[in-house]
Amino acid sequence: MFQSRKDTVYIVLAGIFITNALVAELIGGKLIYIGEAVMSLGILPWPVVFVTTDLVNEYFGEKGVRKLSLLTASLIAYTFIILCIGLQIPAVKGDGLITDLQFNAVFGQSMLIIIGSITAFLVSQLIDVTLFHFVKNKTGNRMIWLRSTGSTVISQLFDSFIVLGIAFWLPGKMDNKTYLLSALTGYSVKLGIAILLTPLIYLGHSMIDNYLKKDGK
């Protein structure tokens, strides 16, 4: 059993955080169109990651976020190592069974995409936690929306450009125009979702505060 309700809160938030980060990586190989821009489907769960980051920031500080970010990056790397091993093991042949070609098409992401994803994740998390606490130190416990949305506005901008830059622009798979359009579109979508999810920050605060009061915290 956990020693306190606050331990339980951290475990629940960590579970939501890690699950969405891993899901984003696993579905990231599918590219979709938003207007004329190309965007990875993996962009969809990331706003949830940043909302969860803000809640962890509120109750567990920079140290809590940094530990969780490093753990998540390690688990993402571990997931891709297991997938790489799985890609090398031949599938059983038969009607209705998943073939090697099908499996590889879904999970055979390039190494640059993996490197780009992990790099973007760590950099954006570092920026997010730094800006969050900078604003919080200036405003105290007031204006939750400002430190939450403000840190997300900057951190997700870096996230959007880094992952596409490493995975597609640097190796020449995207030209400058496509890179800029796709990165800005992806950023706009993530930012829009994050802003829409802002009420969840307040809801999360209320639920956690009420839960912790029962533990005398």
SULJOJO-V148441 format. One record per residue. N is the residue number from 0. RES is the residue in three letters. SS is DSSP state (@ for helix, = for strand, . for the rest). Layout:
BEGIN
N,RES,SS
N,RES,SS
END
This chain:
BEGIN
0,MET,.
1,PHE,.
2,GLN,.
3,SER,.
4,ARG,@
5,LYS,@
6,ASP,@
7,THR,@
8,VAL,@
9,TYR,@
10,ILE,@
11,VAL,@
12,LEU,@
13,ALA,@
14,GLY,@
15,ILE,@
16,PHE,@
17,ILE,@
18,THR,@
19,ASN,@
20,ALA,@
21,LEU,@
22,VAL,@
23,ALA,@
24,GLU,@
25,LEU,@
26,ILE,@
27,GLY,.
28,GLY,.
29,LYS,.
30,LEU,=
31,ILE,=
32,TYR,=
33,ILE,=
34,GLY,.
35,GLU,.
36,ALA,=
37,VAL,=
38,MET,=
39,SER,=
40,LEU,@
41,GLY,@
42,ILE,@
43,LEU,.
44,PRO,.
45,TRP,@
46,PRO,@
47,VAL,@
48,VAL,@
49,PHE,@
50,VAL,@
51,THR,@
52,THR,@
53,ASP,@
54,LEU,@
55,VAL,@
56,ASN,@
57,GLU,@
58,TYR,@
59,PHE,@
60,GLY,@
61,GLU,@
62,LYS,@
63,GLY,@
64,VAL,@
65,ARG,@
66,LYS,@
67,LEU,@
68,SER,@
69,LEU,@
70,LEU,@
71,THR,@
72,ALA,@
73,SER,@
74,LEU,@
75,ILE,@
76,ALA,@
77,TYR,@
78,THR,@
79,PHE,@
80,ILE,@
81,ILE,@
82,LEU,@
83,CYS,@
84,ILE,@
85,GLY,@
86,LEU,@
87,GLN,@
88,ILE,.
89,PRO,.
90,ALA,.
91,VAL,.
92,LYS,.
93,GLY,.
94,ASP,.
95,GLY,.
96,LEU,.
97,ILE,.
98,THR,.
99,ASP,@
100,LEU,@
101,GLN,@
102,PHE,@
103,ASN,@
104,ALA,@
105,VAL,@
106,PHE,@
107,GLY,.
108,GLN,.
109,SER,.
110,MET,@
111,LEU,@
112,ILE,@
113,ILE,@
114,ILE,@
115,GLY,@
116,SER,@
117,ILE,@
118,THR,@
119,ALA,@
120,PHE,@
121,LEU,@
122,VAL,@
123,SER,@
124,GLN,@
125,LEU,@
126,ILE,@
127,ASP,@
128,VAL,@
129,THR,@
130,LEU,@
131,PHE,@
132,HIS,@
133,PHE,@
134,VAL,@
135,LYS,@
136,ASN,@
137,LYS,@
138,THR,@
139,GLY,.
140,ASN,.
141,ARG,.
142,MET,.
143,ILE,@
144,TRP,@
145,LEU,@
146,ARG,@
147,SER,@
148,THR,@
149,GLY,@
150,SER,@
151,THR,@
152,VAL,@
153,ILE,@
154,SER,@
155,GLN,@
156,LEU,@
157,PHE,@
158,ASP,@
159,SER,@
160,PHE,@
161,ILE,@
162,VAL,@
163,LEU,@
164,GLY,@
165,ILE,@
166,ALA,@
167,PHE,@
168,TRP,@
169,LEU,.
170,PRO,.
171,GLY,.
172,LYS,.
173,MET,.
174,ASP,.
175,ASN,@
176,LYS,@
177,THR,@
178,TYR,@
179,LEU,@
180,LEU,@
181,SER,@
182,ALA,@
183,LEU,@
184,THR,@
185,GLY,@
186,TYR,@
187,SER,@
188,VAL,@
189,LYS,@
190,LEU,@
191,GLY,@
192,ILE,@
193,ALA,@
194,ILE,@
195,LEU,@
196,LEU,.
197,THR,@
198,PRO,@
199,LEU,@
200,ILE,@
201,TYR,@
202,LEU,@
203,GLY,@
204,HIS,@
205,SER,@
206,MET,@
207,ILE,@
208,ASP,@
209,ASN,@
210,TYR,@
211,LEU,@
212,LYS,@
213,LYS,.
214,ASP,.
215,GLY,.
216,LYS,.
END
